[in-house]
Amino acid sequence: MIVDSDAAGIARCVATLRSGGLVGLPTETVYGLGADATNDDAVRRIFAVKGRAATHPLILHVATVDAALELLDEPSDAVLGYAHRFWPGPLTLLGRARAVVSRVATGGRDTVAVRIPSHVSTLRVLEDLNRPVAAPSANRFGRISPTTAEHVHDDLGADVDVILDGGPCEHGAESTILDILTGTARVVRHGH
């Protein structure tokens, strides 16, 4: 079901995430298939719906830099610099995960990928939920990433509980992933 990005649509998405459901969320890059990252069963559903290997880590989306820092273990001054300069926006930071981060969402790894999207509707969902949301692109594994709510519906159909219509994505390409695990930042994925 596609819902408008008004107050009622935002509330429905938050309630769906809280109850373990999957939500199609717009970002400035592509639409994501979101689940409450603190609910391992919901996160497992992402892997099943996408047909993606459970060892392939997911990006966690949060609303604030403080929320991101709760997921990253011992972030450096450089990390804070990237966060304050590029967030919200299409940059994902890959760092060491704190113990509280679900290893289902990280694909069993001790690292976590985190970002703050700049799409206003998704930021409202993240703020109201007040939990990290695991959200890879909202498509079956190996297919083109969706840039509209209709694309998500056409590809995933009833496998996604709610799709928030935030209009077409601004960029249409995934976020850049920057590895911050060592003293030197390294681009892992080139994105917008």
C-alpha positions as CSV (number, residue, x, y, z in Angstrom):
1,M,0.0,0.0,0.0
2,I,1.3,3.4,-1.0
3,V,0.6,6.3,1.5
4,D,1.2,10.0,1.2
5,S,4.0,11.6,3.1
6,D,1.6,13.6,5.3
7,A,1.2,13.2,9.1
8,A,-1.1,10.2,8.7
9,G,1.3,8.5,6.3
10,I,4.3,9.2,8.5
11,A,2.4,7.8,11.6
12,R,1.4,4.7,9.6
13,C,5.0,4.0,8.6
14,V,6.2,4.5,12.2
15,A,3.5,2.1,13.5
16,T,4.4,-0.5,10.9
17,L,8.1,-0.3,11.7
18,R,7.4,-0.6,15.5
19,S,5.3,-3.7,14.8
20,G,8.0,-5.4,12.9
21,G,6.8,-4.6,9.4
22,L,8.7,-3.5,6.3
23,V,8.3,0.0,4.9
24,G,9.4,1.5,1.5
25,L,11.1,4.8,2.4
26,P,12.2,7.6,0.0
27,T,15.7,9.1,0.3
28,E,17.6,11.5,-1.8
29,T,19.4,8.6,-3.4
30,V,17.0,5.7,-4.0
31,Y,14.0,4.2,-2.1
32,G,15.0,1.9,0.8
33,L,13.3,-1.2,2.2
34,G,13.2,-0.3,5.9
35,A,12.9,-2.3,9.1
36,D,13.5,-1.5,12.7
37,A,17.2,-2.4,13.1
38,T,16.6,-3.4,16.7
39,N,14.2,-6.1,15.7
40,D,16.2,-9.1,14.3
41,D,13.1,-10.8,12.9
42,A,12.1,-7.7,10.9
43,V,15.7,-7.4,9.6
44,R,15.7,-11.0,8.6
45,R,12.5,-10.3,6.6
46,I,14.5,-7.7,4.5
47,F,17.0,-10.4,3.5
48,A,14.1,-12.8,2.6
49,V,12.1,-10.3,0.6
50,K,15.2,-9.0,-1.3
51,G,16.6,-12.5,-1.9
52,R,19.9,-11.2,-0.5
53,A,22.5,-13.2,1.4
54,A,22.2,-12.7,5.2
55,T,26.0,-12.1,5.3
56,H,25.6,-8.9,3.1
57,P,25.4,-6.1,5.7
58,L,22.7,-3.4,5.6
59,I,23.0,0.4,6.1
60,L,21.4,1.8,9.2
61,H,19.6,5.1,8.8
62,V,19.2,7.5,11.7
63,A,17.9,11.0,12.2
64,T,20.8,12.7,14.1
65,V,24.6,12.6,14.5
66,D,24.1,11.7,18.1
67,A,22.0,8.7,17.1
68,A,24.8,7.6,14.7
69,L,27.4,8.0,17.4
70,E,25.4,5.5,19.6
71,L,26.1,2.9,16.9
72,L,29.8,3.7,16.1
73,D,32.4,2.5,18.6
74,E,34.9,5.2,19.4
75,P,34.3,7.6,16.5
76,S,37.3,9.9,15.8
77,D,37.4,13.6,15.2
78,A,37.6,12.9,11.5
79,V,34.4,10.9,11.7
80,L,32.7,13.8,13.4
81,G,34.0,16.1,10.7
82,Y,32.5,14.0,7.9
83,A,29.3,13.7,9.8
84,H,28.9,17.4,10.4
85,R,30.0,18.3,6.9
86,F,28.0,15.7,4.8
87,W,25.0,14.7,6.9
88,P,22.1,14.7,6.2
89,G,23.1,13.5,2.7
90,P,24.2,10.7,0.5
91,L,27.3,9.7,2.5
92,T,27.5,6.4,4.5
93,L,30.2,5.9,7.1
94,L,31.5,2.4,7.8
95,G,33.0,2.0,11.2
96,R,33.4,-0.4,14.1
97,A,30.0,-1.3,15.6
98,R,29.1,-0.9,19.3
99,A,27.9,-4.0,21.0
100,V,24.3,-2.8,20.9
101,V,24.1,-3.0,17.1
102,S,22.3,-6.1,15.8
103,R,24.7,-8.5,14.1
104,V,21.8,-9.6,12.0
105,A,21.8,-6.2,10.4
106,T,25.6,-6.1,10.0
107,G,25.7,-9.5,8.3
108,G,27.5,-11.0,11.3
109,R,30.3,-8.4,11.1
110,D,31.7,-6.2,13.8
111,T,31.4,-3.2,11.6
112,V,28.3,-1.0,10.9
113,A,27.4,1.3,8.0
114,V,25.5,4.4,9.1
115,R,23.9,7.4,7.4
116,I,21.5,10.3,7.8
117,P,19.3,10.7,4.7
118,S,18.3,14.1,3.7
119,H,14.7,13.3,2.5
120,V,12.4,15.3,4.9
121,S,9.7,12.6,5.0
122,T,12.1,9.8,5.9
123,L,13.8,12.0,8.5
124,R,10.3,12.5,10.1
125,V,9.8,8.8,10.3
126,L,13.3,8.3,11.8
127,E,12.7,11.0,14.3
128,D,9.3,9.7,15.4
129,L,10.5,6.1,15.5
130,N,13.6,7.1,17.5
131,R,15.4,3.8,16.5
132,P,17.8,3.0,13.7
133,V,16.2,1.7,10.5
134,A,18.0,-0.9,8.4
135,A,17.3,0.0,4.8
136,P,19.0,-1.4,1.7
137,S,17.5,-0.4,-1.7
138,A,13.8,-1.5,-2.0
139,N,14.2,-4.0,-4.8
140,R,14.8,-7.7,-5.4
141,F,18.5,-8.5,-5.3
142,G,20.2,-7.8,-8.6
143,R,17.4,-5.5,-10.0
144,I,17.6,-1.8,-10.6
145,S,17.2,0.4,-7.5
146,P,13.9,2.1,-7.3
147,T,13.5,5.9,-7.5
148,T,9.7,6.2,-7.1
149,A,7.1,4.6,-4.8
150,E,5.5,3.0,-7.9
151,H,8.9,1.3,-8.7
152,V,8.9,-0.2,-5.2
153,H,5.3,-1.4,-5.5
154,D,5.9,-2.9,-9.0
155,D,9.0,-4.9,-7.8
156,L,8.0,-5.9,-4.2
157,G,4.2,-5.8,-4.2
158,A,2.6,-7.2,-1.1
159,D,6.0,-8.2,0.4
160,V,6.4,-4.6,1.6
161,D,3.7,-3.5,4.1
162,V,3.7,0.2,3.5
163,I,5.4,2.5,0.9
164,L,5.8,6.1,1.8
165,D,5.4,8.2,-1.4
166,G,8.0,11.0,-1.2
167,G,8.1,11.7,-4.9
168,P,10.9,10.8,-7.2
169,C,14.4,10.5,-5.7
170,E,16.7,13.5,-6.2
171,H,19.8,11.6,-7.3
172,G,18.8,8.1,-8.3
173,A,22.2,6.6,-7.3
174,E,23.1,4.9,-4.0
175,S,25.1,6.8,-1.3
176,T,28.9,6.8,-1.3
177,I,30.3,4.5,1.4
178,L,33.4,5.8,3.2
179,D,35.4,3.3,5.3
180,I,36.6,5.0,8.5
181,L,38.0,1.9,10.3
182,T,41.6,3.0,9.9
183,G,43.3,6.3,10.2
184,T,42.9,6.9,6.5
185,A,39.4,7.2,5.0
186,R,38.8,4.9,2.0
187,V,35.9,5.0,-0.5
188,V,34.3,1.5,-0.6
189,R,31.4,2.4,-2.9
190,H,31.2,5.4,-5.2
191,G,27.8,6.9,-5.1
192,H,26.3,10.3,-5.6
